[in-house]
Amino acid sequence: MYTKVMTITPQEASLWLDTKNSKNRPISENAVAKYAQEMKEGRWRLNAQPIIFNKSGQLANGQHRLLACVRANKSFETVVTYGMDDDAFDTIDDCNTRSLADVLHIKGEAGVRMLSAGVRYLWIYATGQVEHQDLRHGKIATKPLLEKTLDKNPNIRGSVKFVSLLKQRPGGLLITGGTAVGLHYLFSLVNEKKADDFFSKLQNGYELYEGHPIALLRARLISGQTSSTKLTPLAVYFYVVTTWNAYVSDKPLKRLVFDVDAPTPEIEDLPKKLIKDLL
């Protein structure tokens, strides 16, 4: 691996983007516009952040600066590094802007935002952190840990496809995509057919009679959307899992009331060993 300082012309930047940028994260138009303005107005300065090419000759870092150069039609001076290991791309900007969704996009995954959110939810459940109301405290879900979780649970991609289809229907989803993906996948480990049926009925409300557990859940989630006080992630988890446990076991559910001091419900019939194996 070696590094040198170069002056990149708009023509060279355009050539690199056309021929050496087959895999990279989605473009942030705000970042490109900001960089282009800096270049156009002569405020761009040489710093230590490099344009990086891997050993295969593909661009691993710098597409936003190169796009800005083309749009501003201004050359800029930068550090360029050649010969980075091909498998090291997801460590670049690790504490800055490269998210798990960016990494999954680069790897050719579909529905990356919902997939990354679903994998994160699965990781939170498996590490026993659902009781934290904002789902962000406790152990840190680093990208390598989340990628490992995805590798061990490849069928979660099926939950992404299923939930994505539901989201496109009139009315959309009543819960966030990541929550829906994570819980659909976990429920499917108990009963795949009933998991599909549960989320379909939750989305469309069809064939639900008064007193049906999912009818209670729909009413509670809809009222939560129109209330001035939004439902916390823990409350949503409580409502959905409590309803699922009643639905999958054909037990009645007469009322659905969240108590922050009540024990956090577990997904019934999901083996402890299976939970451990999720990670």
C-alpha positions as CSV (number, residue, x, y, z in Angstrom):
1,M,0.0,0.0,0.0
2,Y,1.4,3.4,-0.9
3,T,0.1,7.0,-0.8
4,K,0.9,10.2,-2.7
5,V,-0.5,13.7,-3.1
6,M,-2.2,14.4,-6.4
7,T,-4.2,17.2,-8.1
8,I,-7.4,15.6,-9.4
9,T,-9.0,17.2,-12.4
10,P,-12.8,17.0,-13.1
11,Q,-12.0,14.8,-16.1
12,E,-9.9,12.4,-14.0
13,A,-12.6,12.4,-11.3
14,S,-15.3,11.6,-13.9
15,L,-13.2,8.7,-15.3
16,W,-12.6,7.2,-11.9
17,L,-16.3,7.4,-11.1
18,D,-17.2,5.8,-14.4
19,T,-14.6,3.0,-14.3
20,K,-13.6,2.4,-10.7
21,N,-16.7,2.8,-8.6
22,S,-18.6,-0.4,-9.1
23,K,-19.3,-0.8,-5.3
24,N,-19.8,2.0,-2.9
25,R,-22.3,3.4,-0.4
26,P,-25.4,5.4,-1.6
27,I,-24.7,9.0,-2.5
28,S,-25.5,11.8,0.0
29,E,-26.6,14.7,-2.2
30,N,-26.1,17.1,0.7
31,A,-22.5,16.1,1.1
32,V,-21.8,16.4,-2.6
33,A,-23.4,19.8,-2.7
34,K,-21.4,21.0,0.3
35,Y,-18.1,19.8,-1.1
36,A,-18.8,21.2,-4.5
37,Q,-19.6,24.6,-3.1
38,E,-16.3,24.6,-1.1
39,M,-14.4,23.7,-4.2
40,K,-16.1,26.2,-6.4
41,E,-15.5,29.0,-4.0
42,G,-11.8,28.1,-3.5
43,R,-12.2,27.1,0.2
44,W,-11.2,23.4,-0.2
45,R,-7.9,22.6,1.4
46,L,-5.6,19.6,1.3
47,N,-6.0,17.4,4.4
48,A,-5.0,13.9,5.5
49,Q,-8.3,12.2,4.4
50,P,-7.4,10.2,1.3
51,I,-9.1,9.0,-1.8
52,I,-8.6,5.2,-1.5
53,F,-8.3,2.5,-4.1
54,N,-8.2,-1.2,-3.1
55,K,-6.0,-3.9,-4.5
56,S,-8.6,-4.7,-7.2
57,G,-8.3,-1.1,-8.4
58,Q,-11.8,-0.1,-7.2
59,L,-12.6,3.1,-5.4
60,A,-13.1,2.3,-1.7
61,N,-13.4,5.9,-0.3
62,G,-13.8,9.3,-1.9
63,Q,-16.8,9.2,-4.3
64,H,-18.5,12.2,-2.7
65,R,-15.3,14.4,-3.2
66,L,-14.9,13.1,-6.8
67,L,-18.6,13.9,-7.6
68,A,-18.1,17.3,-6.1
69,C,-15.1,17.9,-8.2
70,V,-17.1,17.0,-11.4
71,R,-20.1,19.2,-10.4
72,A,-18.0,22.2,-9.4
73,N,-15.7,21.7,-12.5
74,K,-12.8,22.5,-10.3
75,S,-9.6,20.6,-9.7
76,F,-8.6,19.8,-6.1
77,E,-5.5,18.6,-4.3
78,T,-5.8,15.4,-2.2
79,V,-4.0,12.4,-0.8
80,V,-4.5,9.3,-2.8
81,T,-3.9,5.8,-1.3
82,Y,-3.5,2.7,-3.5
83,G,-3.5,-1.0,-2.5
84,M,-5.9,-1.3,0.4
85,D,-7.0,-4.8,1.2
86,D,-10.3,-5.5,-0.6
87,D,-12.0,-6.8,2.6
88,A,-11.1,-3.7,4.6
89,F,-13.6,-1.3,3.1
90,D,-16.2,-1.5,5.9
91,T,-13.6,-0.3,8.4
92,I,-13.3,3.1,6.7
93,D,-15.2,6.0,8.4
94,D,-16.2,3.4,11.0
95,C,-17.0,6.1,13.6
96,N,-18.2,8.7,11.0
97,T,-20.7,8.1,8.2
98,R,-20.5,4.5,6.9
99,S,-23.5,2.8,8.5
100,L,-24.4,-0.9,8.4
101,A,-26.9,-0.1,5.7
102,D,-24.0,1.4,3.6
103,V,-21.9,-1.7,4.1
104,L,-24.8,-4.0,3.2
105,H,-25.5,-1.9,0.1
106,I,-21.9,-2.2,-1.0
107,K,-22.1,-6.0,-0.6
108,G,-25.1,-6.1,-2.9
109,E,-27.9,-6.7,-0.3
110,A,-31.5,-5.6,-1.1
111,G,-33.6,-3.5,1.2
112,V,-30.6,-2.5,3.2
113,R,-32.2,0.0,5.5
114,M,-34.9,-2.3,6.7
115,L,-32.5,-5.3,6.7
116,S,-30.0,-3.4,8.9
117,A,-32.8,-2.2,11.2
118,G,-34.2,-5.7,11.5
119,V,-30.8,-7.2,12.3
120,R,-30.2,-4.6,14.9
121,Y,-33.6,-5.3,16.5
122,L,-32.8,-9.1,16.5
123,W,-29.4,-8.4,18.2
124,I,-31.1,-6.2,20.8
125,Y,-33.7,-9.0,21.6
126,A,-31.0,-11.7,21.7
127,T,-28.8,-9.7,24.1
128,G,-31.7,-9.2,26.4
129,Q,-31.9,-5.4,26.0
130,V,-35.5,-4.9,24.9
131,E,-36.4,-3.6,28.4
132,H,-34.4,-0.4,27.6
133,Q,-37.1,1.9,26.4
134,D,-35.0,3.6,23.8
135,L,-33.3,0.4,22.7
136,R,-29.9,2.1,22.6
137,H,-28.4,1.6,26.0
138,G,-26.3,-1.3,27.2
139,K,-24.0,-3.3,25.0
140,I,-22.9,-1.6,21.8
141,A,-24.0,-3.3,18.5
142,T,-20.9,-2.7,16.4
143,K,-21.1,-3.4,12.6
144,P,-19.0,-6.6,12.9
145,L,-21.3,-8.0,15.5
146,L,-24.4,-7.1,13.4
147,E,-22.9,-8.6,10.3
148,K,-22.2,-11.8,12.3
149,T,-25.8,-11.8,13.5
150,L,-26.9,-11.5,9.8
151,D,-24.6,-14.4,8.8
152,K,-26.1,-16.6,11.5
153,N,-29.7,-15.6,10.5
154,P,-29.8,-15.5,6.7
155,N,-33.6,-16.2,6.6
156,I,-34.2,-12.7,8.1
157,R,-34.0,-11.6,4.5
158,G,-37.3,-13.3,3.9
159,S,-38.8,-11.2,6.7
160,V,-37.5,-8.1,5.0
161,K,-39.2,-9.1,1.7
162,F,-42.4,-9.9,3.5
163,V,-42.6,-6.8,5.6
164,S,-41.6,-4.6,2.6
165,L,-44.6,-5.9,0.7
166,L,-46.9,-5.2,3.6
167,K,-45.4,-1.7,3.9
168,Q,-46.4,-1.0,0.2
169,R,-50.1,-1.8,0.8
170,P,-52.6,0.9,1.6
171,G,-52.2,2.0,5.2
172,G,-48.6,0.9,5.4
173,L,-47.3,-0.5,8.7
174,L,-48.4,0.4,12.2
175,I,-44.9,-0.2,13.6
176,T,-41.5,0.7,12.4
177,G,-40.0,-1.5,9.6
178,G,-37.1,-2.7,11.8
179,T,-39.4,-3.7,14.6
180,A,-41.7,-5.5,12.2
181,V,-38.8,-7.4,10.5
182,G,-37.2,-8.4,13.8
183,L,-40.4,-9.6,15.4
184,H,-41.7,-11.3,12.2
185,Y,-38.5,-13.3,12.0
186,L,-38.6,-14.2,15.7
187,F,-42.2,-15.2,15.5
188,S,-41.5,-17.3,12.4
189,L,-39.1,-19.3,14.4
190,V,-42.1,-20.4,16.5
191,N,-44.6,-20.7,13.7
192,E,-43.9,-19.4,10.2
193,K,-47.4,-19.6,8.8
194,K,-49.0,-17.9,11.8
195,A,-46.3,-15.2,11.8
196,D,-47.2,-14.3,8.2
197,D,-50.9,-14.4,9.1
198,F,-50.4,-12.3,12.2
199,F,-48.6,-9.5,10.4
200,S,-50.9,-9.6,7.4
201,K,-54.0,-9.2,9.7
202,L,-52.2,-6.5,11.7
203,Q,-51.6,-4.6,8.5
204,N,-54.9,-4.9,6.8
205,G,-57.4,-5.6,9.6
206,Y,-59.3,-8.2,7.5
207,E,-61.3,-11.0,9.2
208,L,-60.9,-9.5,12.6
209,Y,-64.0,-9.6,14.8
210,E,-64.6,-7.6,18.0
211,G,-62.4,-9.0,20.8
212,H,-59.9,-10.6,18.4
213,P,-56.4,-10.2,19.9
214,I,-55.1,-8.5,16.7
215,A,-58.1,-6.2,16.6
216,L,-57.2,-5.0,20.1
217,L,-53.6,-4.5,19.0
218,R,-54.6,-2.6,15.9
219,A,-56.8,-0.3,17.9
220,R,-54.0,0.4,20.4
221,L,-51.4,1.1,17.8
222,I,-53.7,3.3,15.8
223,S,-54.6,5.3,18.9
224,G,-50.9,5.6,19.7
225,Q,-50.2,7.2,16.3
226,T,-52.9,9.8,16.9
227,S,-52.0,10.5,20.5
228,S,-49.8,13.4,21.5
229,T,-47.7,11.0,23.5
230,K,-45.9,8.6,21.2
231,L,-45.6,4.9,22.2
232,T,-42.1,4.0,23.3
233,P,-40.3,1.1,21.6
234,L,-40.8,-0.9,24.8
235,A,-44.5,-0.3,24.8
236,V,-44.8,-1.4,21.2
237,Y,-42.8,-4.5,22.0
238,F,-45.1,-5.2,24.9
239,Y,-48.3,-4.8,22.9
240,V,-47.1,-6.9,19.9
241,V,-45.5,-9.7,21.8
242,T,-48.4,-10.0,24.3
243,T,-50.8,-10.2,21.4
244,W,-48.7,-12.7,19.5
245,N,-48.5,-15.0,22.5
246,A,-52.3,-15.0,22.8
247,Y,-52.8,-15.4,19.0
248,V,-50.3,-18.2,18.4
249,S,-51.7,-20.2,21.4
250,D,-55.4,-19.5,20.6
251,K,-55.9,-17.9,24.0
252,P,-58.3,-15.0,24.6
253,L,-57.0,-11.5,25.2
254,K,-59.6,-9.3,26.9
255,R,-57.5,-6.1,27.5
256,L,-54.2,-4.7,26.3
257,V,-52.6,-2.3,28.8
258,F,-48.9,-1.5,29.1
259,D,-47.4,-1.2,32.5
260,V,-43.8,0.0,32.6
261,D,-43.2,-1.8,35.9
262,A,-44.6,-5.1,34.6
263,P,-42.2,-7.9,33.6
264,T,-41.1,-7.6,29.9
265,P,-43.0,-10.4,28.1
266,E,-40.9,-13.1,26.3
267,I,-41.9,-14.7,23.0
268,E,-43.4,-17.9,24.2
269,D,-42.2,-21.2,22.8
270,L,-39.0,-19.6,21.5
271,P,-36.3,-22.0,22.9
272,K,-33.6,-20.4,25.1
273,K,-30.9,-22.2,23.1
274,L,-32.3,-20.8,19.9
275,I,-32.1,-17.3,21.3
276,K,-28.4,-17.9,22.2
277,D,-27.8,-19.2,18.7
278,L,-29.1,-16.0,17.2
279,L,-25.8,-14.3,17.8
